């Protein structure tokens, strides 16, 4: 038996067979749609990747802010000449 979760947060026992799609991910059709069954480790790895991507994007934003500040400073210097 597999435990499935619905949007309301209610759980229900389900005896539907688990199948694997072409990516090797276990999926279970519960009638209301297809649910991907993943391990906690898979979810943690995905979160780690997303955290790294967020840090990378934050670094890019910081660099752009520095570029804008330096260009603004140059513009102000040229105006004051």
N, CA, C and O atoms as CSV, one atom per row, in Angstrom:
chain,resi,resn,atom,element,x,y,z
A,1,UNK,N,N,0.836,-1.183,0.000
A,1,UNK,CA,C,0.000,0.000,0.000
A,1,UNK,C,C,0.880,1.245,0.000
A,1,UNK,O,O,1.944,1.272,0.618
A,2,UNK,N,N,0.422,2.263,-0.696
A,2,UNK,CA,C,1.144,3.529,-0.783
A,2,UNK,C,C,0.266,4.626,-0.217
A,2,UNK,O,O,-0.944,4.636,-0.441
A,3,UNK,N,N,0.858,5.536,0.502
A,3,UNK,CA,C,0.103,6.648,1.071
A,3,UNK,C,C,0.193,7.820,0.096
A,3,UNK,O,O,1.292,8.204,-0.305
A,4,UNK,N,N,-0.926,8.382,-0.283
A,4,UNK,CA,C,-0.921,9.508,-1.212
A,4,UNK,C,C,-1.478,10.740,-0.516
A,4,UNK,O,O,-2.315,10.635,0.380
A,5,UNK,N,N,-1.007,11.908,-0.938
A,5,UNK,CA,C,-1.422,13.167,-0.333
A,5,UNK,C,C,-2.210,13.983,-1.342
A,5,UNK,O,O,-1.861,14.044,-2.521
A,6,UNK,N,N,-3.260,14.600,-0.872
A,6,UNK,CA,C,-4.094,15.437,-1.721
A,6,UNK,C,C,-3.930,16.887,-1.298
A,6,UNK,O,O,-3.373,17.169,-0.237
A,7,UNK,N,N,-4.412,17.807,-2.124
A,7,UNK,CA,C,-4.226,19.234,-1.870
A,7,UNK,C,C,-4.769,19.669,-0.513
A,7,UNK,O,O,-4.229,20.586,0.105
A,8,UNK,N,N,-5.815,19.027,-0.055
A,8,UNK,CA,C,-6.401,19.410,1.228
A,8,UNK,C,C,-5.518,18.976,2.382
A,8,UNK,O,O,-5.761,19.367,3.524
A,9,UNK,N,N,-4.499,18.176,2.109
A,9,UNK,CA,C,-3.631,17.687,3.166
A,9,UNK,C,C,-4.111,16.367,3.751
A,9,UNK,O,O,-3.534,15.870,4.718
A,10,UNK,N,N,-5.158,15.800,3.175
A,10,UNK,CA,C,-5.709,14.538,3.657
A,10,UNK,C,C,-4.918,13.387,3.051
A,10,UNK,O,O,-4.502,13.462,1.895
A,11,UNK,N,N,-4.709,12.334,3.813
A,11,UNK,CA,C,-4.031,11.162,3.273
A,11,UNK,C,C,-5.038,10.045,3.084
A,11,UNK,O,O,-6.072,9.988,3.751
A,12,UNK,N,N,-4.712,9.171,2.168
A,12,UNK,CA,C,-5.610,8.060,1.868
A,12,UNK,C,C,-4.746,6.876,1.458
A,12,UNK,O,O,-3.768,7.047,0.730
A,13,UNK,N,N,-5.082,5.727,1.897
A,13,UNK,CA,C,-4.349,4.538,1.474
A,13,UNK,C,C,-4.731,4.221,0.035
A,13,UNK,O,O,-5.902,4.300,-0.336
A,14,UNK,N,N,-3.744,3.865,-0.770
A,14,UNK,CA,C,-3.985,3.602,-2.180
A,14,UNK,C,C,-3.228,2.347,-2.575
A,14,UNK,O,O,-2.051,2.193,-2.248
A,15,UNK,N,N,-3.896,1.465,-3.267
A,15,UNK,CA,C,-3.253,0.220,-3.692
A,15,UNK,C,C,-2.881,0.250,-5.163
A,15,UNK,O,O,-2.559,-0.792,-5.734
A,16,UNK,N,N,-2.919,1.435,-5.799
A,16,UNK,CA,C,-2.552,1.540,-7.213
A,16,UNK,C,C,-1.101,1.130,-7.403
A,16,UNK,O,O,-0.251,1.439,-6.568
A,17,UNK,N,N,-0.817,0.436,-8.498
A,17,UNK,CA,C,0.567,0.035,-8.727
A,17,UNK,C,C,1.443,1.234,-9.082
A,17,UNK,O,O,0.990,2.182,-9.724
A,18,UNK,N,N,2.694,1.175,-8.657
A,18,UNK,CA,C,3.652,2.222,-9.004
A,18,UNK,C,C,4.327,1.826,-10.292
A,18,UNK,O,O,4.764,0.685,-10.440
A,19,UNK,N,N,4.419,2.757,-11.236
A,19,UNK,CA,C,5.099,2.521,-12.503
A,19,UNK,C,C,6.277,3.476,-12.585
A,19,UNK,O,O,6.317,4.480,-11.873
A,20,UNK,N,N,7.234,3.169,-13.446
A,20,UNK,CA,C,8.380,4.046,-13.645
A,20,UNK,C,C,8.304,4.640,-15.041
A,20,UNK,O,O,8.094,3.924,-16.020
A,21,UNK,N,N,8.476,5.965,-15.127
A,21,UNK,CA,C,8.442,6.596,-16.440
A,21,UNK,C,C,9.807,6.475,-17.104
A,21,UNK,O,O,10.700,5.819,-16.567
A,22,UNK,N,N,9.978,7.100,-18.266
A,22,UNK,CA,C,11.212,6.952,-19.037
A,22,UNK,C,C,12.423,7.531,-18.317
A,22,UNK,O,O,13.556,7.174,-18.638
A,23,UNK,N,N,12.201,8.427,-17.341
A,23,UNK,CA,C,13.314,8.994,-16.586
A,23,UNK,C,C,13.668,8.147,-15.368
A,23,UNK,O,O,14.591,8.485,-14.626
A,24,UNK,N,N,12.957,7.071,-15.161
A,24,UNK,CA,C,13.218,6.217,-14.013
A,24,UNK,C,C,12.572,6.717,-12.734
A,24,UNK,O,O,12.855,6.196,-11.655
A,25,UNK,N,N,11.702,7.728,-12.838
A,25,UNK,CA,C,11.035,8.260,-11.657
A,25,UNK,C,C,9.763,7.460,-11.422
A,25,UNK,O,O,8.982,7.227,-12.345
A,26,UNK,N,N,9.565,7.043,-10.179
A,26,UNK,CA,C,8.375,6.275,-9.847
A,26,UNK,C,C,7.164,7.193,-9.877
A,26,UNK,O,O,7.173,8.256,-9.255
A,27,UNK,N,N,6.138,6.795,-10.585
A,27,UNK,CA,C,4.906,7.575,-10.633
A,27,UNK,C,C,3.741,6.676,-10.262
A,27,UNK,O,O,3.749,5.476,-10.536
A,28,UNK,N,N,2.747,7.271,-9.640
A,28,UNK,CA,C,1.578,6.509,-9.230
A,28,UNK,C,C,0.342,7.274,-9.656
A,28,UNK,O,O,0.151,8.426,-9.268
A,29,UNK,N,N,-0.495,6.634,-10.451
A,29,UNK,CA,C,-1.727,7.277,-10.891
A,29,UNK,C,C,-2.792,7.022,-9.844
A,29,UNK,O,O,-3.134,5.875,-9.560
A,30,UNK,N,N,-3.318,8.102,-9.268
A,30,UNK,CA,C,-4.311,7.950,-8.203
A,30,UNK,C,C,-5.702,8.363,-8.664
A,30,UNK,O,O,-6.607,8.541,-7.848
A,31,UNK,N,N,-5.868,8.515,-9.973
A,31,UNK,CA,C,-7.179,8.869,-10.497
A,31,UNK,C,C,-7.389,10.366,-10.593
A,31,UNK,O,O,-8.042,10.833,-11.526
A,32,UNK,N,N,-6.853,11.130,-9.652
A,32,UNK,CA,C,-7.007,12.588,-9.674
A,32,UNK,C,C,-5.863,13.240,-10.432
A,32,UNK,O,O,-5.838,14.463,-10.569
A,33,UNK,N,N,-4.924,12.461,-10.923
A,33,UNK,CA,C,-3.752,12.982,-11.620
A,33,UNK,C,C,-2.569,12.081,-11.363
A,33,UNK,O,O,-2.689,11.062,-10.683
A,34,UNK,N,N,-1.435,12.454,-11.903
A,34,UNK,CA,C,-0.236,11.642,-11.714
A,34,UNK,C,C,0.634,12.269,-10.637
A,34,UNK,O,O,0.905,13.469,-10.665
A,35,UNK,N,N,1.060,11.462,-9.706
A,35,UNK,CA,C,1.902,11.925,-8.605
A,35,UNK,C,C,3.288,11.333,-8.776
A,35,UNK,O,O,3.428,10.128,-8.980
A,36,UNK,N,N,4.314,12.171,-8.694
A,36,UNK,CA,C,5.676,11.659,-8.730
A,36,UNK,C,C,6.080,11.286,-7.312
A,36,UNK,O,O,5.902,12.066,-6.377
A,37,UNK,N,N,6.618,10.098,-7.167
A,37,UNK,CA,C,7.074,9.631,-5.863
A,37,UNK,C,C,8.584,9.771,-5.847
A,37,UNK,O,O,9.275,9.104,-6.616
A,38,UNK,N,N,9.109,10.637,-4.975
A,38,UNK,CA,C,10.549,10.855,-4.911
A,38,UNK,C,C,11.029,10.648,-3.485
A,38,UNK,O,O,10.272,10.785,-2.524
A,39,UNK,N,N,12.301,10.318,-3.374
A,39,UNK,CA,C,12.864,10.132,-2.038
A,39,UNK,C,C,13.212,11.488,-1.437
A,39,UNK,O,O,13.317,12.488,-2.147
A,40,UNK,N,N,13.388,11.506,-0.128
A,40,UNK,CA,C,13.794,12.738,0.549
A,40,UNK,C,C,15.148,13.183,0.020
A,40,UNK,O,O,15.382,14.378,-0.161
A,41,UNK,N,N,16.044,12.228,-0.231
A,41,UNK,CA,C,17.371,12.557,-0.761
A,41,UNK,C,C,17.294,13.275,-2.097
A,41,UNK,O,O,18.039,14.224,-2.341
A,42,UNK,N,N,16.390,12.822,-2.968
A,42,UNK,CA,C,16.212,13.483,-4.270
A,42,UNK,C,C,15.725,14.915,-4.078
A,42,UNK,O,O,16.194,15.830,-4.755
A,43,UNK,N,N,14.794,15.107,-3.166
A,43,UNK,CA,C,14.265,16.447,-2.897
A,43,UNK,C,C,15.348,17.344,-2.301
A,43,UNK,O,O,15.453,18.517,-2.658
A,44,UNK,N,N,16.158,16.785,-1.384
A,44,UNK,CA,C,17.235,17.568,-0.776
A,44,UNK,C,C,18.265,17.983,-1.820
A,44,UNK,O,O,18.748,19.115,-1.798
A,45,UNK,N,N,18.607,17.072,-2.739
A,45,UNK,CA,C,19.574,17.411,-3.797
A,45,UNK,C,C,19.019,18.517,-4.691
A,45,UNK,O,O,19.747,19.429,-5.083
A,46,UNK,N,N,17.732,18.433,-5.010
A,46,UNK,CA,C,17.116,19.471,-5.835
A,46,UNK,C,C,17.142,20.816,-5.103
A,46,UNK,O,O,17.437,21.847,-5.708
A,47,UNK,N,N,16.833,20.804,-3.803
A,47,UNK,CA,C,16.863,22.040,-3.009
A,47,UNK,C,C,18.275,22.610,-2.947
A,47,UNK,O,O,18.457,23.822,-3.056
A,48,UNK,N,N,19.282,21.744,-2.772
A,48,UNK,CA,C,20.673,22.206,-2.748
A,48,UNK,C,C,21.029,22.893,-4.060
A,48,UNK,O,O,21.675,23.941,-4.062
A,49,UNK,N,N,20.610,22.306,-5.171
A,49,UNK,CA,C,20.871,22.901,-6.478
A,49,UNK,C,C,20.183,24.249,-6.626
A,49,UNK,O,O,20.760,25.193,-7.166
A,50,UNK,N,N,18.946,24.335,-6.144
A,50,UNK,CA,C,18.206,25.598,-6.220
A,50,UNK,C,C,18.843,26.663,-5.331
A,50,UNK,O,O,18.891,27.837,-5.701
A,51,UNK,N,N,19.337,26.250,-4.149
A,51,UNK,CA,C,20.018,27.206,-3.263
A,51,UNK,C,C,21.265,27.766,-3.938
A,51,UNK,O,O,21.523,28.968,-3.868
A,52,UNK,N,N,22.041,26.898,-4.594
A,52,UNK,CA,C,23.246,27.347,-5.304
A,52,UNK,C,C,22.877,28.308,-6.430
A,52,UNK,O,O,23.568,29.300,-6.661
A,53,UNK,N,N,21.790,28.006,-7.123
A,53,UNK,CA,C,21.339,28.875,-8.213
A,53,UNK,C,C,20.921,30.246,-7.673
A,53,UNK,O,O,21.205,31.271,-8.293
A,54,UNK,N,N,20.247,30.266,-6.520
A,54,UNK,CA,C,19.838,31.531,-5.898
A,54,UNK,C,C,21.062,32.359,-5.534
A,54,UNK,O,O,21.101,33.560,-5.800
A,55,UNK,N,N,22.077,31.716,-4.920
A,55,UNK,CA,C,23.301,32.431,-4.548
A,55,UNK,C,C,23.975,32.993,-5.794
A,55,UNK,O,O,24.444,34.131,-5.788
A,56,UNK,N,N,24.026,32.200,-6.860
A,56,UNK,CA,C,24.631,32.648,-8.110
A,56,UNK,C,C,23.896,33.874,-8.662
A,56,UNK,O,O,24.526,34.837,-9.099
A,57,UNK,N,N,22.570,33.832,-8.638
A,57,UNK,CA,C,21.775,34.966,-9.122
A,57,UNK,C,C,21.961,36.197,-8.236
A,57,UNK,O,O,22.011,37.321,-8.735
A,58,UNK,N,N,22.062,35.984,-6.916
A,58,UNK,CA,C,22.293,37.107,-6.008
A,58,UNK,C,C,23.651,37.750,-6.288
A,58,UNK,O,O,23.779,38.973,-6.241
A,59,UNK,N,N,24.671,36.926,-6.582
A,59,UNK,CA,C,25.997,37.448,-6.923
A,59,UNK,C,C,25.935,38.278,-8.198
A,59,UNK,O,O,26.546,39.343,-8.283
A,60,UNK,N,N,25.193,37.787,-9.190
A,60,UNK,CA,C,25.057,38.528,-10.448
A,60,UNK,C,C,24.364,39.871,-10.217
A,60,UNK,O,O,24.760,40.886,-10.791
A,61,UNK,N,N,23.339,39.874,-9.382
A,61,UNK,CA,C,22.627,41.116,-9.075
A,61,UNK,C,C,23.564,42.096,-8.374
A,61,UNK,O,O,23.567,43.287,-8.683
A,62,UNK,N,N,24.362,41.589,-7.428
A,62,UNK,CA,C,25.306,42.454,-6.716
A,62,UNK,C,C,26.312,43.065,-7.685
A,62,UNK,O,O,26.640,44.247,-7.577
A,63,UNK,N,N,26.807,42.258,-8.639
A,63,UNK,CA,C,27.762,42.774,-9.620
A,63,UNK,C,C,27.110,43.847,-10.490
A,63,UNK,O,O,27.723,44.875,-10.778
A,64,UNK,N,N,25.879,43.610,-10.901
A,64,UNK,CA,C,25.176,44.606,-11.723
A,64,UNK,C,C,24.967,45.895,-10.936
A,64,UNK,O,O,25.105,46.988,-11.485
A,65,UNK,N,N,24.635,45.771,-9.653
A,65,UNK,CA,C,24.460,46.961,-8.814
A,65,UNK,C,C,25.764,47.750,-8.719
A,65,UNK,O,O,25.753,48.980,-8.761
A,66,UNK,N,N,26.898,47.034,-8.590
A,66,UNK,CA,C,28.203,47.697,-8.536
A,66,UNK,C,C,28.499,48.412,-9.851
A,66,UNK,O,O,29.013,49.530,-9.847
A,67,UNK,N,N,28.180,47.782,-10.960
A,67,UNK,CA,C,28.406,48.392,-12.279
A,67,UNK,C,C,27.559,49.651,-12.424
A,67,UNK,O,O,28.046,50.683,-12.885
A,68,UNK,N,N,26.293,49.561,-12.029
A,68,UNK,CA,C,25.399,50.723,-12.116
A,68,UNK,C,C,25.928,51.858,-11.241
A,68,UNK,O,O,25.932,53.016,-11.660
A,69,UNK,N,N,26.376,51.529,-10.023
A,69,UNK,CA,C,26.894,52.558,-9.117
A,69,UNK,C,C,28.133,53.227,-9.703
A,69,UNK,O,O,28.271,54.449,-9.631
A,70,UNK,N,N,29.035,52.434,-10.282
A,70,UNK,CA,C,30.257,53.027,-10.844
A,70,UNK,C,C,29.942,53.881,-12.071
A,70,UNK,O,O,30.551,54.933,-12.263
A,71,UNK,N,N,29.006,53.443,-12.895
A,71,UNK,CA,C,28.622,54.241,-14.069
A,71,UNK,C,C,27.925,55.527,-13.643
A,71,UNK,O,O,28.139,56.579,-14.246
A,72,UNK,N,N,27.104,55.451,-12.620
A,72,UNK,CA,C,26.434,56.642,-12.102
A,72,UNK,C,C,27.467,57.631,-11.575
A,72,UNK,O,O,27.353,58.836,-11.797
A,73,UNK,N,N,28.470,57.115,-10.879
A,73,UNK,CA,C,29.538,57.974,-10.359
A,73,UNK,C,C,30.298,58.646,-11.504
A,73,UNK,O,O,30.607,59.835,-11.424
A,74,UNK,N,N,30.598,57.906,-12.554
A,74,UNK,CA,C,31.288,58.479,-13.717
A,74,UNK,C,C,30.446,59.561,-14.389
A,74,UNK,O,O,30.965,60.607,-14.778
A,75,UNK,N,N,29.164,59.307,-14.521
A,75,UNK,CA,C,28.259,60.288,-15.130
A,75,UNK,C,C,28.249,61.569,-14.303
A,75,UNK,O,O,28.306,62.669,-14.852
A,76,UNK,N,N,28.176,61.423,-12.982
A,76,UNK,CA,C,28.166,62.594,-12.101
A,76,UNK,C,C,29.479,63.366,-12.198
A,76,UNK,O,O,29.481,64.597,-12.172
A,77,UNK,N,N,30.591,62.648,-12.309
A,77,UNK,CA,C,31.893,63.310,-12.449
A,77,UNK,C,C,31.956,64.095,-13.754
A,77,UNK,O,O,32.472,65.212,-13.785
A,78,UNK,N,N,31.435,63.514,-14.827
A,78,UNK,CA,C,31.441,64.202,-16.122
A,78,UNK,C,C,30.543,65.437,-16.104
A,78,UNK,O,O,30.862,66.453,-16.721
A,79,UNK,N,N,29.428,65.344,-15.398
A,79,UNK,CA,C,28.512,66.485,-15.299
A,79,UNK,C,C,29.156,67.637,-14.530
A,79,UNK,O,O,28.905,68.802,-14.837
A,80,UNK,N,N,29.976,67.322,-13.541
A,80,UNK,CA,C,30.584,68.339,-12.683
A,80,UNK,C,C,31.809,68.991,-13.308
A,80,UNK,O,O,32.333,69.952,-12.745
A,81,UNK,N,N,32.278,68.512,-14.435
A,81,UNK,CA,C,33.467,69.099,-15.079
A,81,UNK,C,C,33.135,70.342,-15.835
A,81,UNK,O,O,34.019,70.957,-16.432
